[in-house]
Amino acid sequence: MLGVHNYFRYATHINLDLNRMNYVLSFTTYNRLSNCSTRCYPNKASPTYKKFYSTTMKTYKVAGVYLYPLCDVSTKTIYGFNTEDTPFTPFGRQRLEHKSLQSLVYQELRKLMESKILNRTVEYLDNRISRYSMKSGKCEITKQFLPAKAVHCHHYLPKSLGGDDKFDNLRIIHKDIHLLIHTTNKMIIDHYVNELKLLPEQIAKINLYRKMCNLQNIQ
């Protein structure tokens, strides 16, 4: 549904067409979902839901997940070419670099969305995507861009110590950094500290994460 809205929102009067379609499908939707869902306001919607949709419109809630409403879309204006997008000025190069990064983030987001992680809640998977998007795909410790295959989503307060899968308790980090946060093996610690060429402030931040896990600092 989100993909349909993102693709067709540039069409004129798309809201009229989808409202009409929503009405036509409303009877079928009700018959199919009435026994397995509740119709309510998305008061506890995920950050992704709140980013794209209004929380003042009722929708169906199935197994704790709010379904994106078909009719909640409006036309988005397509703006013309910006003359500031040029490689011949420092400001223009900065704009182009930012656009290139956003395009790369979108590509890696798709890979993350298609990846399968067993034994994880819908809340975790949803917030993992939202967190990666908010951080522009960068590790929250090294600030380097992470391709999907290098992404690990860390619980700042471990679930074993009372943590949860909420957005504010998740951190996007490099998989090797994640190992450093949890390992107690000194050889592994020394290896990755040297291999990653970590700066003192980065090690200090890793130690904050280790403290939340009740682990000793690394030197």
C-alpha contacts under 8 A as a table, 3 or more apart, distances in Angstrom:
res1	aa1	res2	aa2	distance
1	M	4	V	5.11
1	M	5	H	6.31
1	M	68	Y	6.45
1	M	70	L	6.98
2	L	5	H	5.17
2	L	6	N	6.14
2	L	68	Y	7.11
3	G	6	N	5.13
3	G	7	Y	6.13
4	V	7	Y	5.24
4	V	8	F	6.06
5	H	8	F	5.36
5	H	9	R	5.50
5	H	73	V	6.61
6	N	9	R	5.66
7	Y	10	Y	7.14
8	F	11	A	5.53
8	F	14	I	6.88
9	R	12	T	7.91
9	R	14	I	6.24
9	R	73	V	6.84
9	R	74	S	6.24
9	R	75	T	4.95
9	R	76	K	5.68
10	Y	14	I	7.71
10	Y	75	T	5.50
10	Y	76	K	5.07
10	Y	77	T	6.37
10	Y	78	I	6.76
11	A	14	I	5.48
11	A	75	T	6.33
11	A	76	K	7.82
12	T	75	T	6.12
13	H	16	L	5.42
13	H	17	D	6.88
13	H	74	S	7.55
13	H	75	T	6.32
14	I	17	D	5.24
14	I	18	L	6.19
14	I	73	V	7.45
14	I	74	S	6.58
14	I	75	T	6.11
15	N	18	L	5.22
15	N	19	N	5.86
15	N	71	C	6.46
15	N	72	D	7.42
15	N	73	V	5.62
15	N	74	S	5.29
15	N	75	T	6.91
16	L	19	N	5.14
16	L	20	R	6.21
17	D	20	R	5.20
17	D	21	M	6.21
18	L	21	M	4.82
18	L	22	N	5.85
18	L	70	L	6.50
18	L	71	C	5.25
18	L	73	V	7.96
19	N	22	N	4.95
19	N	23	Y	6.28
19	N	70	L	7.45
19	N	71	C	4.81
20	R	23	Y	5.21
20	R	24	V	6.37
21	M	24	V	5.09
21	M	25	L	6.17
22	N	25	L	5.18
22	N	26	S	5.78
22	N	70	L	6.08
22	N	71	C	6.04
23	Y	26	S	5.00
23	Y	27	F	7.73
24	V	27	F	7.07
25	L	28	T	5.39
25	L	29	T	5.97
26	S	29	T	5.01
26	S	30	Y	6.02
27	F	30	Y	5.16
27	F	31	N	6.22
28	T	31	N	5.15
28	T	32	R	6.12
29	T	32	R	5.23
29	T	33	L	5.95
29	T	34	S	7.99
30	Y	33	L	5.32
30	Y	34	S	5.32
31	N	34	S	5.70
31	N	35	N	7.94
32	R	35	N	7.32
33	L	36	C	5.36
33	L	37	S	5.60
33	L	60	Y	7.83
34	S	37	S	5.73
34	S	38	T	7.08
36	C	62	V	6.54
36	C	63	A	7.98
37	S	60	Y	6.17
37	S	61	K	5.36
37	S	62	V	4.73
37	S	63	A	7.27
38	T	60	Y	5.62
38	T	61	K	5.28
38	T	62	V	6.99
39	R	58	K	6.34
39	R	59	T	5.42
39	R	60	Y	4.46
39	R	61	K	6.17
40	C	58	K	4.95
40	C	59	T	5.68
40	C	60	Y	6.44
40	C	61	K	7.10
41	Y	55	T	6.31
41	Y	56	T	6.33
41	Y	57	M	6.10
41	Y	58	K	4.43
41	Y	59	T	6.28
42	P	45	A	5.16
42	P	55	T	5.38
42	P	56	T	7.59
42	P	57	M	7.71
42	P	58	K	6.84
42	P	59	T	6.98
42	P	66	Y	6.55
43	N	55	T	6.50
45	A	49	Y	5.91
45	A	50	K	6.46
45	A	55	T	7.78
45	A	66	Y	6.78
46	S	49	Y	5.25
46	S	50	K	6.40
46	S	123	E	7.48
46	S	126	D	7.28
46	S	127	N	7.27
47	P	50	K	5.08
47	P	51	K	6.02
47	P	127	N	7.23
47	P	130	S	6.85
47	P	167	F	7.83
48	T	51	K	5.10
48	T	52	F	6.62
48	T	126	D	7.41
48	T	127	N	7.79
48	T	130	S	6.19
49	Y	52	F	5.60
49	Y	53	Y	5.64
49	Y	68	Y	7.42
50	K	53	Y	5.37
50	K	54	S	6.45
50	K	55	T	6.79
53	Y	68	Y	7.58
53	Y	69	P	7.98
53	Y	72	D	6.61
53	Y	73	V	7.86
54	S	57	M	6.17
54	S	72	D	7.42
55	T	58	K	7.58
59	T	66	Y	6.70
59	T	67	L	6.33
59	T	68	Y	7.23
59	T	69	P	6.05
60	Y	66	Y	5.91
60	Y	67	L	5.62
61	K	64	G	5.94
61	K	65	V	5.34
61	K	66	Y	4.41
61	K	67	L	6.17
62	V	65	V	5.21
62	V	66	Y	6.44
62	V	67	L	7.33
65	V	122	V	7.80
69	P	72	D	5.57
70	L	73	V	7.53
82	N	85	D	5.73
83	T	86	T	6.83
84	E	91	F	7.61
84	E	92	G	5.43
84	E	95	R	7.93
85	D	92	G	4.93
85	D	93	R	7.33
85	D	95	R	6.35
85	D	96	L	6.21
86	T	89	T	6.51
86	T	92	G	4.68
86	T	93	R	6.32
86	T	96	L	7.33
87	P	90	P	7.54
87	P	92	G	5.57
87	P	93	R	4.77
87	P	96	L	7.38
88	F	92	G	6.78
88	F	93	R	7.04
89	T	92	G	5.07
89	T	93	R	6.15
90	P	93	R	5.21
90	P	94	Q	6.26
91	F	94	Q	5.10
91	F	95	R	6.33
92	G	95	R	5.10
92	G	96	L	6.23
93	R	96	L	5.09
93	R	97	E	6.03
94	Q	97	E	5.09
94	Q	98	H	6.21
95	R	98	H	5.15
95	R	99	K	6.27
96	L	99	K	5.05
96	L	100	S	6.07
97	E	100	S	5.03
97	E	101	L	6.18
98	H	101	L	5.08
98	H	102	Q	6.24
99	K	102	Q	5.07
99	K	103	S	6.22
100	S	103	S	5.13
100	S	104	L	6.25
101	L	104	L	5.00
101	L	105	V	6.07
101	L	136	S	7.66
102	Q	105	V	4.96
102	Q	106	Y	6.22
102	Q	136	S	7.00
103	S	106	Y	5.16
103	S	107	Q	6.44
104	L	107	Q	5.13
104	L	108	E	6.33
105	V	108	E	5.21
105	V	109	L	5.95
105	V	133	S	7.08
105	V	136	S	6.22
105	V	137	G	5.75
106	Y	109	L	4.94
106	Y	110	R	6.37
107	Q	110	R	5.38
107	Q	111	K	6.74
108	E	111	K	5.04
108	E	112	L	6.29
108	E	147	P	6.03
108	E	148	A	5.28
109	L	112	L	5.03
109	L	113	M	6.13
109	L	129	I	6.86
109	L	132	Y	7.64
109	L	133	S	7.36
109	L	148	A	7.25
110	R	113	M	5.07
110	R	114	E	6.24
111	K	114	E	5.14
111	K	115	S	6.18
111	K	148	A	6.26
112	L	115	S	5.14
112	L	129	I	7.14
112	L	148	A	5.86
113	M	129	I	7.14
117	I	120	R	6.43
120	R	124	Y	6.39
120	R	125	L	6.97
121	T	124	Y	5.18
121	T	125	L	6.46
121	T	165	D	7.75
122	V	125	L	5.18
122	V	126	D	6.02
123	E	126	D	5.21
123	E	127	N	6.00
123	E	165	D	6.23
123	E	166	K	7.00
124	Y	127	N	5.25
124	Y	128	R	5.89
124	Y	165	D	4.95
124	Y	166	K	6.97
124	Y	167	F	7.89
125	L	128	R	5.12
125	L	129	I	6.51
126	D	129	I	5.43
126	D	130	S	6.40
127	N	130	S	4.86
127	N	131	R	5.87
127	N	165	D	7.62
127	N	166	K	6.90
127	N	167	F	5.20
127	N	170	L	7.70
128	R	131	R	5.19
128	R	132	Y	6.23
128	R	153	C	6.48
128	R	167	F	7.53
128	R	170	L	7.17
128	R	172	I	7.65
129	I	132	Y	5.24
129	I	133	S	6.24
130	S	133	S	5.13
130	S	134	M	6.12
130	S	167	F	7.89
131	R	134	M	5.08
131	R	135	K	6.21
131	R	167	F	6.97
131	R	170	L	7.44
131	R	171	R	7.22
131	R	172	I	6.80
132	Y	135	K	5.31
132	Y	136	S	6.21
132	Y	137	G	5.05
132	Y	138	K	7.38
132	Y	172	I	6.21
133	S	136	S	5.07
133	S	137	G	6.05
134	M	137	G	7.63
135	K	138	K	5.59
135	K	139	C	7.70
135	K	140	E	7.50
135	K	172	I	7.86
136	S	145	F	7.75
137	G	145	F	5.49
137	G	146	L	5.65
137	G	147	P	7.50
137	G	172	I	7.98
138	K	142	T	7.87
138	K	143	K	5.16
138	K	144	Q	5.11
138	K	145	F	4.18
138	K	146	L	5.59
138	K	172	I	7.40
138	K	173	I	7.62
139	C	142	T	5.52
139	C	143	K	4.77
139	C	144	Q	5.48
139	C	145	F	6.33
139	C	146	L	6.41
139	C	172	I	5.64
139	C	173	I	4.44
139	C	174	H	5.88
140	E	143	K	5.59
140	E	171	R	6.74
140	E	172	I	5.88
140	E	173	I	5.67
141	I	173	I	6.72
141	I	202	Q	6.03
141	I	205	K	6.81
141	I	206	I	7.38
142	T	198	L	7.94
142	T	202	Q	6.58
146	L	149	K	7.90
146	L	150	A	5.86
146	L	151	V	6.11
146	L	174	H	6.79
147	P	150	A	5.56
147	P	151	V	6.63
148	A	151	V	5.30
150	A	174	H	5.62
150	A	175	K	5.53
151	V	172	I	6.72
151	V	173	I	6.08
151	V	174	H	5.33
151	V	175	K	5.86
152	H	172	I	6.07
152	H	173	I	5.47
152	H	174	H	5.89
152	H	175	K	5.16
152	H	178	H	6.86
153	C	170	L	6.33
153	C	171	R	5.55
153	C	172	I	4.85
153	C	173	I	6.28
154	H	170	L	5.56
154	H	171	R	5.03
154	H	172	I	6.43
154	H	173	I	6.98
154	H	178	H	7.01
155	H	158	P	5.16
155	H	159	K	7.07
155	H	163	G	7.05
155	H	164	D	7.54
155	H	165	D	7.41
155	H	169	N	5.67
155	H	170	L	4.82
155	H	171	R	6.43
156	Y	163	G	7.64
156	Y	169	N	5.29
156	Y	170	L	5.87
156	Y	171	R	6.54
156	Y	209	Y	6.44
156	Y	212	M	6.77
157	L	161	L	6.68
157	L	162	G	7.07
157	L	163	G	4.78
157	L	164	D	7.64
157	L	169	N	6.48
157	L	212	M	5.82
157	L	213	C	6.81
158	P	161	L	5.33
158	P	162	G	6.62
158	P	163	G	5.01
158	P	164	D	7.60
158	P	212	M	7.57
158	P	213	C	6.40
159	K	162	G	5.03
159	K	163	G	4.06
159	K	164	D	5.68
160	S	163	G	6.87
161	L	213	C	7.86
163	G	169	N	7.18
164	D	169	N	6.72
165	D	169	N	6.51
165	D	170	L	6.88
166	K	169	N	5.51
166	K	170	L	6.84
167	F	170	L	5.60
173	I	177	I	6.46
173	I	178	H	6.47
174	H	177	I	5.17
174	H	178	H	6.26
175	K	178	H	4.95
175	K	179	L	6.42
176	D	179	L	5.05
176	D	180	L	6.38
176	D	192	Y	7.21
177	I	180	L	4.96
177	I	181	I	6.30
177	I	206	I	7.88
178	H	181	I	5.14
178	H	182	H	6.64
179	L	182	H	5.43
179	L	183	T	5.84
180	L	183	T	5.52
180	L	188	I	7.75
180	L	189	I	6.03
180	L	192	Y	7.23
180	L	206	I	7.69
181	I	206	I	6.13
181	I	207	N	7.47
181	I	209	Y	6.45
181	I	210	R	5.37
182	H	210	R	6.81
182	H	213	C	7.60
182	H	215	L	7.70
183	T	188	I	7.49
183	T	189	I	7.22
184	T	189	I	7.61
184	T	215	L	7.84
185	N	188	I	5.44
185	N	189	I	6.30
186	K	189	I	4.94
186	K	190	D	6.08
187	M	190	D	5.23
187	M	191	H	6.07
188	I	191	H	5.07
188	I	192	Y	6.27
189	I	192	Y	5.51
189	I	193	V	6.06
189	I	218	I	7.45
190	D	193	V	5.24
190	D	194	N	6.19
191	H	194	N	5.47
191	H	195	E	6.03
192	Y	195	E	4.82
192	Y	196	L	5.70
192	Y	197	K	7.99
193	V	196	L	5.51
193	V	197	K	5.92
193	V	198	L	5.75
194	N	197	K	5.03
194	N	198	L	7.06
198	L	202	Q	6.01
198	L	203	I	6.42
199	L	202	Q	5.18
199	L	203	I	6.33
200	P	203	I	5.12
200	P	204	A	6.15
201	E	204	A	4.95
201	E	205	K	6.29
202	Q	205	K	5.10
202	Q	206	I	6.28
203	I	206	I	4.98
203	I	207	N	6.19
203	I	218	I	7.47
203	I	219	Q	7.80
204	A	207	N	5.06
204	A	208	L	6.48
205	K	208	L	5.05
205	K	209	Y	6.57
206	I	209	Y	5.10
206	I	210	R	6.22
207	N	210	R	4.83
207	N	211	K	5.99
207	N	216	Q	7.66
207	N	217	N	5.11
207	N	218	I	6.55
208	L	211	K	5.06
208	L	212	M	6.55
209	Y	212	M	5.26
209	Y	213	C	6.69
210	R	213	C	4.96
210	R	214	N	6.32
210	R	215	L	5.08
210	R	216	Q	6.70
210	R	217	N	6.70
211	K	214	N	4.93
211	K	215	L	5.45
211	K	216	Q	6.71
211	K	217	N	7.23
212	M	215	L	7.54
